[in-house]
């Protein structure tokens, strides 16, 4: 049995939007530490690592041994689509049906139940421990705008960093675009580049990740190395964690 209550249903909806950029259904782990999910997208080129610690919740009850809850992320998002800022959210197990019970309390009370799905036998990916050469902390909204700008030109964006700047570039057969963040830019909060690094990534995937992440966090730390995955770590309040990883596009020589 478990019971989770959070003050803002809309904030939880934003978290589901972030998770839903990669997966349609997912298995949450509810244990004494908090609500957790780590999953890869179907193509296995991207991963999301999410956690809301128990301090995020106004009420939190979870079994000592933890419980896995597999649900349709799309279905949950649909229920929360019109969630208001002043509505709280409760998640629990409906003991009579075995379904997930979703209750929103505001000017009135809305209750839903949705089925739990069978927990897939697929192994949960472990935490990625990759040494990166570039680590840059930015205003999340400014990064979102930069990726949107270069996406007007190309399907792939190249991230390049040296001691002086972070450069985002994209090209097509007839056009090119670039956005530069100098290390002294007002949008840059921290800048640490050990070695010049460059890697290319799918623009549409990055757009979805950064759009969803910037709805939850004001600041993002991006880490990458030449031809290695990029890590996008969005700073969530309290004991929150939202990290995306995206594999690079490596062109054959």
Secondary structure, DSSP 4 states (H G I P E B T S, - for coil): --EEEES-HHHHHHHHHHHTTT-SEEEEEEETTEEEEEEE-TTSSEEEEEEEEGGG-SEEE--TT-EEEEEEHHHHHHHTTT--TT-EEEEEE-TTT-PEEEEEESSSEEEEEEPPPPPP-SPPPPPP----SEEEEEEHHHHHHHHHHHHTT-SEEEEEE-SSEEEEEEE-SS-EEEEEEETT-TTEEEEEESS-EEEEEEHHHHHHHHHHHHTT-SEEEEEE-TTS-EEEEE--STTEEEEEEE-------
